[in-house]
Amino acid sequence: MNDCLFCKIVKGEIPSTKIYEDETVYVFEDINPTAPTHYLVIPKQHISKLDEIDASNSAVISHIYEVIAKLAKEKGLDEGFRVVSNCGESAGQSVFHIHFHLLAGRPLAWPAG
């Protein structure tokens, strides 16, 4: 996707504060954090929405959760953390490249916050 914001971040065309990177995943700080720890975890492969996950790309999503668990341990998120992903505009998705918000560092209310 030539005009995808997150694809441009992965390529280094738009600056970000990188937290972690491997061959499959890129993690960076959210520019509008809603918690003291607020990272965006994205696949390098462009997948627009959660409803596009299938047998051909589900290993990427599994790896994302492995990275989240690793980061939670490394960053000392022992008090707990939340992972949020929105699918579709009406659910709050504003960038159409699958991404997972890793939130921690304060009490998190439910269903929002």
Phi and psi restraints in degrees (value plus and minus 20) as a CYANA .aco file:
   2 ASN   PHI     -91.0   -51.0
   2 ASN   PSI     -48.1    -8.1
   3 ASP   PHI    -127.4   -87.4
   3 ASP   PSI      -9.7    30.3
   4 CYS   PHI     -97.0   -57.0
   4 CYS   PSI     102.9   142.9
   5 LEU   PHI     -74.7   -34.7
   5 LEU   PSI     -68.7   -28.7
   6 PHE   PHI     -91.5   -51.5
   6 PHE   PSI     -52.7   -12.7
   7 CYS   PHI     -83.2   -43.2
   7 CYS   PSI     -58.6   -18.6
   8 LYS   PHI     -86.9   -46.9
   8 LYS   PSI     -56.1   -16.1
   9 ILE   PHI     -85.1   -45.1
   9 ILE   PSI     -65.4   -25.4
  10 VAL   PHI     -79.2   -39.2
  10 VAL   PSI     -60.2   -20.2
  11 LYS   PHI     -95.9   -55.9
  11 LYS   PSI     -28.7    11.3
  12 GLY   PHI      63.8   103.8
  12 GLY   PSI      -9.9    30.1
  13 GLU   PHI     -97.4   -57.4
  13 GLU   PSI     -43.7    -3.7
  14 ILE   PHI    -144.0  -104.0
  14 ILE   PSI     110.0   150.0
  15 PRO   PHI     -88.8   -48.8
  15 PRO   PSI     130.4   170.4
  16 SER   PHI    -171.8  -131.8
  16 SER   PSI     143.2   183.2
  17 THR   PHI    -116.7   -76.7
  17 THR   PSI      80.1   120.1
  18 LYS   PHI     -92.6   -52.6
  18 LYS   PSI     115.4   155.4
  19 ILE   PHI    -125.2   -85.2
  19 ILE   PSI     -57.6   -17.6
  20 TYR   PHI    -180.6  -140.6
  20 TYR   PSI     129.0   169.0
  21 GLU   PHI    -174.2  -134.2
  21 GLU   PSI     119.6   159.6
  22 ASP   PHI    -159.8  -119.8
  22 ASP   PSI    -186.5  -146.5
  23 GLU   PHI     -88.8   -48.8
  23 GLU   PSI     -37.5     2.5
  24 THR   PHI    -134.1   -94.1
  24 THR   PSI     -51.1   -11.1
  25 VAL   PHI    -147.7  -107.7
  25 VAL   PSI     127.7   167.7
  26 TYR   PHI    -150.5  -110.5
  26 TYR   PSI     113.2   153.2
  27 VAL   PHI    -145.0  -105.0
  27 VAL   PSI     112.9   152.9
  28 PHE   PHI    -166.7  -126.7
  28 PHE   PSI     142.7   182.7
  29 GLU   PHI     -92.2   -52.2
  29 GLU   PSI     117.5   157.5
  30 ASP   PHI     -89.5   -49.5
  30 ASP   PSI     116.9   156.9
  31 ILE   PHI     -96.8   -56.8
  31 ILE   PSI     -35.0     5.0
  32 ASN   PHI    -146.3  -106.3
  32 ASN   PSI      49.7    89.7
  33 PRO   PHI     -85.5   -45.5
  33 PRO   PSI     124.2   164.2
  34 THR   PHI    -130.2   -90.2
  34 THR   PSI     -15.9    24.1
  35 ALA   PHI    -171.2  -131.2
  35 ALA   PSI     139.6   179.6
  36 PRO   PHI     -74.5   -34.5
  36 PRO   PSI     -57.7   -17.7
  37 THR   PHI    -129.6   -89.6
  37 THR   PSI      98.7   138.7
  38 HIS   PHI    -166.8  -126.8
  38 HIS   PSI      76.8   116.8
  39 TYR   PHI    -128.0   -88.0
  39 TYR   PSI     130.4   170.4
  40 LEU   PHI    -126.0   -86.0
  40 LEU   PSI     107.1   147.1
  41 VAL   PHI    -131.5   -91.5
  41 VAL   PSI      98.0   138.0
  42 ILE   PHI    -150.6  -110.6
  42 ILE   PSI     128.6   168.6
  43 PRO   PHI     -97.3   -57.3
  43 PRO   PSI     126.0   166.0
  44 LYS   PHI     -89.1   -49.1
  44 LYS   PSI     -51.8   -11.8
  45 GLN   PHI     -90.7   -50.7
  45 GLN   PSI     113.0   153.0
  46 HIS   PHI     -95.1   -55.1
  46 HIS   PSI      96.3   136.3
  47 ILE   PHI    -148.5  -108.5
  47 ILE   PSI     100.3   140.3
  48 SER   PHI     -88.7   -48.7
  48 SER   PSI     -67.0   -27.0
  49 LYS   PHI    -163.5  -123.5
  49 LYS   PSI     140.9   180.9
  50 LEU   PHI     -78.6   -38.6
  50 LEU   PSI     -51.5   -11.5
  51 ASP   PHI     -96.3   -56.3
  51 ASP   PSI     -14.7    25.3
  52 GLU   PHI    -119.2   -79.2
  52 GLU   PSI     -17.5    22.5
  53 ILE   PHI     -93.7   -53.7
  53 ILE   PSI     111.6   151.6
  54 ASP   PHI    -170.1  -130.1
  54 ASP   PSI    -191.4  -151.4
  55 ALA   PHI     -80.5   -40.5
  55 ALA   PSI     -46.3    -6.3
  56 SER   PHI     -96.7   -56.7
  56 SER   PSI     -38.9     1.1
  57 ASN   PHI    -153.1  -113.1
  57 ASN   PSI     -16.1    23.9
  58 SER   PHI     -86.2   -46.2
  58 SER   PSI     -45.0    -5.0
  59 ALA   PHI     -84.2   -44.2
  59 ALA   PSI     -50.8   -10.8
  60 VAL   PHI     -83.5   -43.5
  60 VAL   PSI     -63.4   -23.4
  61 ILE   PHI     -87.4   -47.4
  61 ILE   PSI     -60.9   -20.9
  62 SER   PHI     -79.1   -39.1
  62 SER   PSI     -63.7   -23.7
  63 HIS   PHI     -83.9   -43.9
  63 HIS   PSI     -57.6   -17.6
  64 ILE   PHI     -77.0   -37.0
  64 ILE   PSI     -65.4   -25.4
  65 TYR   PHI     -88.4   -48.4
  65 TYR   PSI     -51.0   -11.0
  66 GLU   PHI     -85.2   -45.2
  66 GLU   PSI     -61.3   -21.3
  67 VAL   PHI     -85.0   -45.0
  67 VAL   PSI     -61.8   -21.8
  68 ILE   PHI     -79.2   -39.2
  68 ILE   PSI     -66.0   -26.0
  69 ALA   PHI     -82.0   -42.0
  69 ALA   PSI     -61.8   -21.8
  70 LYS   PHI     -83.0   -43.0
  70 LYS   PSI     -66.4   -26.4
  71 LEU   PHI     -83.7   -43.7
  71 LEU   PSI     -60.3   -20.3
  72 ALA   PHI     -79.1   -39.1
  72 ALA   PSI     -61.0   -21.0
  73 LYS   PHI     -88.4   -48.4
  73 LYS   PSI     -67.5   -27.5
  74 GLU   PHI     -84.6   -44.6
  74 GLU   PSI     -55.4   -15.4
  75 LYS   PHI    -111.1   -71.1
  75 LYS   PSI     -18.1    21.9
  76 GLY   PHI      48.3    88.3
  76 GLY   PSI      20.1    60.1
  77 LEU   PHI    -105.7   -65.7
  77 LEU   PSI      28.1    68.1
  78 ASP   PHI     -86.5   -46.5
  78 ASP   PSI     -44.7    -4.7
  79 GLU   PHI     -95.5   -55.5
  79 GLU   PSI     -32.5     7.5
  80 GLY   PHI     100.8   140.8
  80 GLY   PSI     142.9   182.9
  81 PHE   PHI    -174.1  -134.1
  81 PHE   PSI     145.9   185.9
  82 ARG   PHI    -146.3  -106.3
  82 ARG   PSI     124.6   164.6
  83 VAL   PHI    -139.4   -99.4
  83 VAL   PSI     105.5   145.5
  84 VAL   PHI    -146.9  -106.9
  84 VAL   PSI     116.4   156.4
  85 SER   PHI    -161.6  -121.6
  85 SER   PSI     113.2   153.2
  86 ASN   PHI    -124.3   -84.3
  86 ASN   PSI     125.3   165.3
  87 CYS   PHI    -145.1  -105.1
  87 CYS   PSI      86.2   126.2
  88 GLY   PHI      77.9   117.9
  88 GLY   PSI     135.7   175.7
  89 GLU   PHI     -79.1   -39.1
  89 GLU   PSI     -62.5   -22.5
  90 SER   PHI     -89.6   -49.6
  90 SER   PSI     -36.9     3.1
  91 ALA   PHI    -112.7   -72.7
  91 ALA   PSI     -21.4    18.6
  92 GLY   PHI      82.5   122.5
  92 GLY   PSI     -13.6    26.4
  93 GLN   PHI     -93.8   -53.8
  93 GLN   PSI     102.8   142.8
  94 SER   PHI    -131.8   -91.8
  94 SER   PSI     -41.7    -1.7
  95 VAL   PHI    -135.9   -95.9
  95 VAL   PSI     101.3   141.3
  96 PHE   PHI    -111.1   -71.1
  96 PHE   PSI      46.4    86.4
  97 HIS   PHI    -167.5  -127.5
  97 HIS   PSI      98.1   138.1
  98 ILE   PHI     -65.9   -25.9
  98 ILE   PSI     113.7   153.7
  99 HIS   PHI    -171.1  -131.1
  99 HIS   PSI     131.1   171.1
 100 PHE   PHI    -141.6  -101.6
 100 PHE   PSI     106.0   146.0
 101 HIS   PHI    -106.4   -66.4
 101 HIS   PSI     102.9   142.9
 102 LEU   PHI    -122.3   -82.3
 102 LEU   PSI      92.8   132.8
 103 LEU   PHI    -138.0   -98.0
 103 LEU   PSI     117.3   157.3
 104 ALA   PHI    -186.0  -146.0
 104 ALA   PSI     151.8   191.8
 105 GLY   PHI      81.1   121.1
 105 GLY   PSI     -19.2    20.8
 106 ARG   PHI    -178.6  -138.6
 106 ARG   PSI     140.7   180.7
 107 PRO   PHI     -81.5   -41.5
 107 PRO   PSI     115.0   155.0
 108 LEU   PHI    -133.0   -93.0
 108 LEU   PSI      97.6   137.6
 109 ALA   PHI     -95.3   -55.3
 109 ALA   PSI     142.2   182.2
 110 TRP   PHI    -148.0  -108.0
 110 TRP   PSI     117.0   157.0
 111 PRO   PHI    -109.2   -69.2
 111 PRO   PSI     -31.8     8.2
 112 ALA   PHI    -142.0  -102.0
 112 ALA   PSI     148.0   188.0
